[in-house]
């Protein structure tokens, strides 16, 4: 991907890079991630094989936690450019960067609903971390968890009807699911250890998450009812975090320090063929496919 490609419209860039039209490709085939290789954390995008990384934000603040819209036209992300963490949105080529939250609290971990109508995010504006939703333009902000625990890492089901998230409301960090309005909260893991950072598969059949039940952070997957929990990274002694499924659901991209610094890797959904995509001396993290 050459920088000149990003000078095109977001839709045109996606057609060129994916080799197909938006109609046949429901989400970007690029991997967005955060890296400090330019001196501070910026949002970059690269091809799925790690080629041609491009800086999309290019701002003196720290930009991180990117999340693609389902149609691949926009990216929602967190930025500190206004002095605290706020939720921003931009076009896929980095243009049109707009502050959606503009709040004195710390707003982070934004994630787009697959139908494009809502954004879930984490904020401490009520005194502890809660999961909120808002319309795609930043209006209609609603607290949907509203509990005494610390809630984090929301991820939408493919039909936009449910959200999976992490919470310590029962004393340790576990994975929960709920309806998109906050009702019907269901605990999916119960291990007395840290289970966190869930990500719903695009097929709707599996949830990837991070657990330290084996002594260090590993990537696990499970059925959407919490059954069949399987360690797929099996990388003892290193930290594997931030899993996210590929658009077709056959691979998972994640962050790991197994090479001595934070890198973005991909692997099969059974943990096969782990591949370093970013391969840079800087800290590369928070990948989203």
C-alpha positions, -999 to 999 in steps of 0.1 A, spaced: 0 0 0 16 32 -11 7 65 6 -8 77 -27 -35 51 -23 -47 68 8 -50 100 -10 -79 85 -28 -114 83 -13 -118 57 14 -141 35 -8 -117 36 -38 -87 27 -16 -105 -3 -2 -115 -15 -37 -78 -13 -49 -64 -29 -18 -89 -58 -15 -93 -65 -52 -131 -65 -49 -160 -42 -45 -175 -30 -12 -206 -50 -20 -186 -83 -20 -163 -73 9 -182 -64 41 -152 -50 60 -117 -37 53 -90 -62 45 -65 -39 62 -53 -43 97 -53 -10 118 -31 -8 148 -13 16 171 24 21 171 50 46 185 74 41 156 69 78 146 78 91 181 44 89 197 15 65 193 -3 69 160 -29 48 142 -14 29 112 -30 6 86 -12 -22 69 -21 -50 45 -31 -83 61 3 -97 54 20 -68 72 31 -49 40 30 -12 34 21 4 68 8 39 65 4 65 93 -33 76 93 -34 101 122 -1 119 122 -9 140 153 12 151 183 -12 134 207 -13 97 214 -38 78 191 -46 42 199 -74 15 200 -86 17 164 -118 -1 154 -131 -3 118 -167 3 109 -182 -28 92 -182 -12 57 -146 -3 61 -152 34 54 -144 47 89 -122 41 120 -132 50 155 -102 54 179 -90 69 212 -68 101 213 -52 122 240 -47 152 216 -71 173 236 -54 166 270 -74 135 280 -86 104 264 -115 110 240 -132 90 213 -126 102 177 -137 90 143 -120 94 109 -123 82 74 -104 51 63 -77 73 47 -72 94 79 -92 124 68 -121 140 87 -108 133 122 -136 143 145 -140 143 183 -172 125 193 -171 125 231 -155 158 242 -158 151 279 -136 157 309 -137 120 318 -115 93 303 -133 78 273 -116 48 257 -120 14 240 -145 24 214 -160 -3 192 -184 0 163 -217 -20 160 -217 -41 128 -248 -23 116 -229 10 118 -256 28 140 -239 27 174 -205 29 191 -198 12 224 -171 27 246 -157 27 281 -158 58 303 -152 67 340 -176 97 339 -197 81 366 -168 75 389 -159 40 378 -154 24 344 -187 17 327 -197 7 292 -217 34 273 -232 34 238 -238 64 216 -250 71 181 -223 71 153 -223 109 154 -217 111 192 -253 118 202 -276 97 224 -250 87 250 -263 60 274 -247 41 303 -257 5 297 -238 -13 325 -244 10 354 -229 -12 381 -203 -9 409 -177 -30 391 -151 -20 365 -164 -29 330 -142 -29 299 -135 -41 263 -169 -41 247 -173 -62 215 -205 -65 195 -222 -96 182 -224 -98 143 -261 -89 144 -255 -59 167 -280 -73 193 -255 -83 220 -222 -70 235 -196 -92 252 -174 -74 278 -151 -79 308 -160 -70 343 -147 -74 379 -182 -70 394 -179 -104 411 -144 -98 425 -122 -109 397 -121 -101 360 -145 -123 340 -162 -123 306 -199 -114 304 -225 -109 276 -255 -87 276 -281 -73 252 -271 -41 235 -294 -21 259 -276 -35 289 -303 -61 299 -298 -98 301 -263 -98 316 -248 -134 316 -215 -145 330 -196 -166 305 -163 -174 325 -158 -182 361 -123 -191 369 -110 -169 398 -84 -155 374 -82 -127 349 -104 -133 318 -105 -101 297 -104 -84 263 -132 -104 245 -138 -103 208 -168 -117 190 -162 -137 158 -178 -124 126 -196 -157 122 -211 -153 157 -201 -187 169 -169 -181 190 -155 -154 213 -118 -149 216 -104 -136 249 -73 -132 271 -68 -153 302 -39 -157 326 -51 -190 341 -20 -207 327 4 -183 345 7 -156 317 -16 -139 292 -28 -164 265 -54 -162 238 -84 -184 243 -116 -190 224 -149 -203 236 -185 -208 224 -208 -179 229 -224 -196 259 -190 -199 276 -185 -236 268 -155 -252 252 -128 -228 264 -95 -236 245 -60 -221 248 -50 -214 212 -18 -194 216 0 -217 240 30 -194 243 42 -200 278 63 -172 293 51 -144 270 21 -121 270 -4 -125 242 -32 -99 242 -58 -79 223 -73 -107 200 -94 -97 170 -109 -119 143 -102 -115 105 -133 -106 85 -139 -142 74 -133 -155 109 -104 -179 98 -76 -160 116 -70 -139 147 -47 -109 149 -32 -101 183 -4 -84 202 25 -103 217 59 -97 232 74 -131 223 100 -114 201 112 -91 230 90 -61 221 53 -56 213 44 -68 178 12 -75 159 8 -112 149 -18 -132 132 -26 -169 136 -52 -194 126 -82 -198 149 -67 -230 162 -34 -212 170 -16 -225 138 10 -205 119 17 -176 142 31 -148 119 48 -115 128 30 -88 108 45 -56 121 81 -67 127 94 -33 140 115 -22 169 87 1 181 58 -10 202 30 -22 179 -3 -30 196 -42 -28 196 -47 -45 162 -81 -44 145 -89 -63 113 
